[in-house]
Amino acid sequence: MNCLRDGKFTALHKQDGLPSEDISSLYLDEEGVLWIGTFGGGLGRLQGGRLTRYTTRDGLVSNSIGHLVEDGQGYLWIGSNKGIMRVRKREMNDFAEGLTRFIGVRTYGKPDGLPTGECTFGSQPGACKTRVGALWFPTVKGVVTVDPTRLRVNLHAPPVMVLSALIDGQPQWNNALTAGVPQTLVVPAGKEHLDIYYTSINLSAPDRGRFKYRLEEYETEWVDALNNDVARYPKLPPGHYLFKVKACNEDGIWNEEPGVLAITVEAPFWRTWWFLATTTTLLLAAITAIVRYLSTQKLRRQVERLRQEEALEKERARIARDIHDQLGASLTQMALLSELVHDDREDSEQVRAHSQQISQTARDTTRVLDEIVWAVNPSNDTLDGLMTYACKYAQEYLAVAGLRYRLDVPDQLPPLVMPPDVRHNVFLAFKEAITNVVRHAGATLVRVRLRLEPDGFTLEIQDDGRGLAGMDEQAARSRNGLSNMRKRMEGVGGGFSITTPPEGGALVRLSAPCRMP
């Protein structure tokens, strides 16, 4: 961002506190504060040479800011690629002064009457305020207008209640507690991890509420939980506590009658005299066992290190193979097409066709690279990571193909861990199944179901197409795609099957093992 003053240009960069080098919009308000919208870096505020940055971590719904305009009522309106945001300028100023750590943002999108939540970018100014006070915003589906004076604030504070509690992962009850009426939860001695789940009822905008909670006698300030519905305490000292939680609606109206839970943490038994005497007696025996144990640890560590090195070499070989087979072929194809563009430079139609092929190949290469990066990222080695990526892929692929898509997955997945090779092969088999539906099934609807089992899970892909199309099951299994799917699943200790359900179509089942961390 460049500033011209007294005939001289000065520039501000990211290292100076600017949210991003890519500036999308600038707005100077009535107080002389300069607001700076960026592409992907959030919102900046410049006053008196001091820069403040606002991002999604601070309450915004998007870091890509397109338009900025005031409504004359103390609010700043922000157009983004995820909706139009309204935020009180006083809260923004308090945040800049360090008085608060979060800003309340009211977001308007399709549920509020907008044709789309995505505003357009690339113009300055892109939004305006008319003489009668109406605000106008351009979106990718047309221009929208809003009269701030006619907006109705939701004055109904949502009721809030404590739903359940988990002690070391074990549920204690399943019924919600009455708001304002404390119930007592006893944490036995030796139990450390306490999770308290709570909720609020806001039918108008259930996904835009916020929570804050406090554990009296343990926390002095209220904890802003944003829209997170669980409070976690890894280890509480013995004593008596009172947990309180409040909620607000989409317009920042807080419920002052909190959900309450009384908690008693029992003292551990190891503070008793008889335990100390017993441990002293057992200490001598433990020393002998420890000496024997340590004598074998060095050998065990060497064996484990060799196993890890072997697994690492296998993973490196797989990554190299994927890059060579998938990216290498795409890059070679783009190189050949580039040569054809040069050879056919006199023929505009051929040049256009080759350019389109290069563009499509580049997009395909990007998707392949994204899959490789996802496959090697260890943070995705969970069932939740697999399902999130697989469902996103299926939804985007089927949407392009014009097929309807239904997902049946439990609301909360357990933290199951799976090796990277299992996750990678399950996804490739899932991808092959989705591709077969689009290319061969002639279906209109695809259902994806996840069934959890004691030692793993089963992923089902069902369509309403022509089924096995007259082939018997053995003939269907012999096809290359189905054979590869079966080999992948059996290679990771899982299973594969394809059948015709009573209602018609085809049903593919992919089963694989996974474990708790």
N, C-alpha and C positions, 0 to 999 in steps of 0.2 A: 504494500500500500504506500503510495507516494503522496507527499504533501508539499504544495508550493507555497512558500512564504517569503516575502521580501525578495522575490525574483530568484529564489534558490530552492531546489528540490531536496527533500530528505525522504528516506525510505524506512519503513518498519517491516521487519521480517519475523519469522516464527521464533527465532532466538531472542527477539525483543519482547516476546509475550503475545504476538499475534496468533490467533487460533490456527490459521493455515495461510499458506502462500496463495491459495486460490480464492480470491474475493468474488462473491456473487452479488452483494448489494451493500449500500451504505445509506444510513439515515441519521440526520441530525435532528434531535428532538428540541422541545421548547426550552429545556434547561441547558442547552449547549453540550449535551452528551452525544457522542458519535457512536452509533451502533453499527457493527460490522458483521454481515452475514458471509459465511464461507461454504464451500462445497466439501462437506464431510468433516470439517474441523469444529463445528459448533458456532456459537454466537459470541462476538467480542463486544466489549464496552470500553470506550476510551474517554477518560475525563481527567483533565489536568495532567496529561502525560502518563497516566496510570492505566494499564490494560487489565481487564478482567475477562475470564473465559467462562462460558456456560456450555455444558454438554449434556448428553443423556444421563450421565452419572449424577447431574445436579437437578434433574427434573424434566428436561426437554425430551420430546418423543423422537426427535431426529437431529442429527448433526449436519444435515444438508439444508441450509437456510436459503430461501429464494427471495422473499419479499418482507419488508418491514414498514409498518405504518402505525400511527397512534389514532385513538378514537376520541380523544379529548376528555375522557372520563378516568384517566389515570391508568389505562391499560395499553400495553404494546402488543400489537397483533403481528404474528410471524407466520409467513407461508413457507411450507416445507414439502418434502416428498412423502410425508406420512400424515398430512393433515394440516389444518390451520390452528395455530396455537394462540391462546390469549393468556397473557401473564401480567400481573400487577407490577408496575414499574417500581413501586415502593419496595416490593420483595426483591426485585433485581438490585436495587440500590443497597438494601440491607445485606444482601449476599456479597456485594462488592466491598462493603465495609467490614465483613467478617462477622456480622451479627447473627446470621443464619447459615446453615450448611445445605439447605435445600430450598427450591422455589416451587410453589404450587402452580401448575400449568393446566389450563382447561383446553382440551383438544377437541376440535370439531372435524368430523369425517363423514363417511357415508351414512352411519346410523343417525346423524343429525340432519340429513337432507342434502349433503353435497353429492354431486355426481361421481366424484372420486376424491381420494385423499391426497393426490399428487398434484402439486402446483407446478407451473412451468418455470423454467429458469432462463437466464440469458438476457434479461432486459432490466434497465434501471431508469426510472422507477418502474416496477412491475405491478405495484398495488397503489391504490389512491383512496383518498377520502373526499367525498363530494361536499358541496356547500350545505346540504341538509344533514350531513353527519353519517351517511351510509358509506360502507367500506366495500371496495371492489377488489377481487383477486382473480387472476387468470389460472385456470387448471388445464390439464391435458384433455379434458372433456368439456371445455367451455368456460365462460366467465361466470363467477358466482358473486353475489352481493349479500351483505348482512347489515342490518340496522342494529347497532349495539344497544340503542335505547329500548328495543323491543325484545331483547333476550330475557328470558325468565330464568331466574336462579332457582335451583333445586334447594329449597329450605328444609327439606326433610333429612335430618341426620340419620344415617343407617344404623340400625341396631347391631350390636356386636356381641359375640359370645365366644367362650372357649369351647372348642370342639372336643379335643382329646389330648392326651399326653402320652409320651413314650419314655420309658426308663430303660436305657441301654437297648433301645430298639424294640422293646416289648410294650404293646398298647395296654393302657390301664382302664379305659372305658371307651364306649362308642357313642354315648349320648351327649348332646351339647348341654353346657351348664347355663343356668338362667342368669341373664345379665344382672349385675348388682347383688347377687346372692352368692357369697363365697362358699365353695366346697373345699374340702381338705384332701390333699394328695400327700401321701407318706412315701418318701424316698428311702428305701431300706439302706442300712449301712453296707458299704461296699459297692453300691451302685453310683455311677458317676455321671453319665451323659443323660441330660433331661431335654426333651423336645416338647414344646407346648404348641399345639395347633389351634388356630382361631379363625374366625370368619366374620363377615358382615353381610347384611342383606340390602342390596341396592339394585332394584330391578331396572332402573332407568339406564344405568351405566355400570354394570358389575365389574368391568375390567379397568375402571379409572379411579377407583378408590385408593386410599392410603391408610396405613396403620401406624400407630406408635404404641410402645409398651414400656413398662417399667417394673422391675422386680424390687419392691421396697425392702429395705434393709440390706440390699446388695448393690443397687444402682441408684444414684442420686438424680440423674437426669432421664427424661423420656428418650427412648431410642426410636428414631425415625426408621421404620421398617419398609418404607415405600409401599409396594404392593405385595410384599412377601408375607405369607400367611403362617409362618412358623418362627418361634423364638427358641434359640438353641443355647443351652448352658452346659459346657463340657464338664465342669466340676464345681459343685457348690459346697461350701463349708457347712458343717452341721449347724442347724439353727432353724428358726421359723421365719418364713417369708410370705409376702402377699404379692401375687402377680396381677397386674392390671393392664388391660389393652383397650385402646380407643380406635375408632375408625371415622373417616370422613368420606363424603360423597365427591362426585366429580367437580363440584363448585367450591370445595374446601370447607363445607359445613361439617364440624366435628360433633360426634356424639359424646356428651359429657358424662353419660352413665356407662362406665367401662364394664367389660367382662372381667370377672374377678375369680382368682383361684388361690386358695391358701395352700402353702407348701411347707411340709416339715421334713427336714433332712436329718435322719438319725445318725448318731455318732457311731463310728466304726468300732468293731469289737477289739481291734488291736490296741486300743487304749486301756484295756482292762489288765489287772496285775497278773492274772493267771495266763494270759496270752504271752506277756513278756517272759514269764518263767518258762513256758513251754518252748518259746523260740530260742531261749538261751540254751536249753537242752539239745534242741535240734540243730543248733548252729554247728556243733562239732561234726555231726554226721553229714551236714551239708557241705562242710569244707572238704571232706574226703570225696564226696560225690563230684564236687566242682573240679577238684584236681584231676580226677579221672576224665571228666567231661572235656576239660581244656586240652588234655593230651590228644584227643581225637579231632578237635576243631580245625586244626591246621590242615589235616588231610581232607576233611569235608569241604573246607573253603576252596581248596585247590580243585576238587572235583566239580564243585558248583561253578567256579570260574571257567573251567573248561566247557561246561555245558552252556554257560552264557555266551562264550565266544563262538561256539558252534551255532547256537541259535542266531547270533548276530550275523555270522557269515551267510547263513541261509537267507536271512532277511535282506542283506545287501545284494545277494544274487537275485532275489525276486524283484527288488526295486530296479536293478540294472536291466533285468529282462523286460520288465514292464516299460521302462523308458525306451529301450531299444526297439521293442516290438510295436509299441503304440505311437510314441512320439517320433521315433525315427522314420517310420513309414509316412507319417503326416508331413514332416518337414521335407522329406524327399519329394513328396507329391507337390508341395508348394514350390519347391525349387524347379521342378519340371514345368509346372504351370507358368512360372515366371519366365522361363526360357521361351515358352510358347507365346507369351504376351509380346516378348521382344521380336520373335520371328514373324508374328502376325500383326505387327504394329500398324500396317497399312489398312488392315480390315477392322473397322471399329466394332462390328458385331462380334467377331471372334475375340477381340480384346475384352469386350464387356463380359462375354461368357466366361473367359478364363479368369477375369477378376472376381466374378461371382463365385467361381469354384475356389479360388484362393481364400476369399472371405469366409466361405462355409468351412473349408478345411481348417482355417485358423480358429474359428469358433469351436469346432470339434476338438481341436488340439487343446484349447483352453479347458474344455470340460474334462478331457482325459487327464490333463495335468492336475486339475482340481481333485479328481478321484485318487490320483497317486498320492498327492499331499495329504488328503484325508486318510488314506489307508496307512500311511507311515506315522501319523500323529498319535503319540501314545495317549493323549488326553481323550481320544475317541474310543478307547478299548473298553467300552461298556455297552450294555444292551440299549441304554437310552441314546448313546451316540450313534449306534447302528440304525435304530428306528428313526431318529430324527433325520439323518442323511438319506436313508432309503425312501422314507415317505415324501421328503422334499423332491427327490429325483422323480418318483412316480407321479406326483402331482403335476410337476412341470412337464414331464414327457407326455402324460395322458392328456393334459390340457391342450398341448399343441396338436395332438392327434384327434381332438374333439370327442374324447370319451369321458363319461362321468366316472367319478372316483369316490369310493366310500372307505373310511378307515375305522377299524374296530380295534382300539388299543386301550389297555387300562389307563385310567387317569394318572396314576402314579406308578412308575416302573421301579422295581427294586434295584438297588445299586449292584447289579450283576456285572461281573468282569469276565471278559473273554479275550483270549490271545489274539494278536493282530492278524495271524493267518486265518483264524476262524472267522473273524469279522470281515476280512477282505473277501474270502470265498463265498460267504453267505450273501454279501452284497452283489457279487458278480452273478451268482445264481439267481438272485432276486431280479437283477437287471435283465438277465436273459429271459426270465419268465414274463416280465412286463413287455419286453420287445416282441416276444412271440404272440402275445395277446394282440398288440397293435398290428402286427404284420399278417397274422394267419387266422385269428379267431373270428373276425368279423363281428366283434362284440360292441355293445353300447354302454355297458356298465362293468366296472372292475371293483371288486371288494378285496381289501387287504385286512387280514385278521392276525392278531398275535395271541397265542395261547401260552401261558406260563406253565411250566412243569417243574417237579421237584429238582430235577438235575439239569434243566435246560429250558428250551422254548421251541415252539413250532410256529413258523410263519406260513400263512396260507394266502394264496393268490387265486381268486375265483372270478370267472367271467361268465357272461350270458351268451357267448357266441355259439359257433357250430360244434364245439367240442372236439373230439378226436377225428371228426370228419370221415367216419366210415372205417377208419383203421382200427385193428384190434390193438390191445394194450401192448403186446410184445412188439408190434411194428412201430408203434409210436415211440417206444423206448429206444429203438435202434437208430433214430435220427441223431445226427451229430450234436445239435444243440441240447437235446434232452440227455444224451449220453455224457456230454461235458458237464451238465448240471449235476448228474448223478455222481460222476467222478469227483467233482469239487466237494460235494457234501460228504461223501464217504471218506474222502481224504482227510477231513478234519474231525472224523468220528461222528458224523451226523447221518441223516437219512434224507432220501428224496423219493417222492411218489407223485404220479399224475393219474387222476381218475375222472370219471364222468359222474357228477352228483345226480340225484333223482330229478332235480329241477332243470337239468341240462347244462350245457357249457362244459367247462373244464375246471378242475380243482388241482392246483399244484401245492404240495406240502414240502416245506424245507424245515428240517429239525436239526438242532445243533446244541452242543453242551455249553454251559457257562456256569460260573460259580460266584459265590459271595466273596467280597474282598477280604 
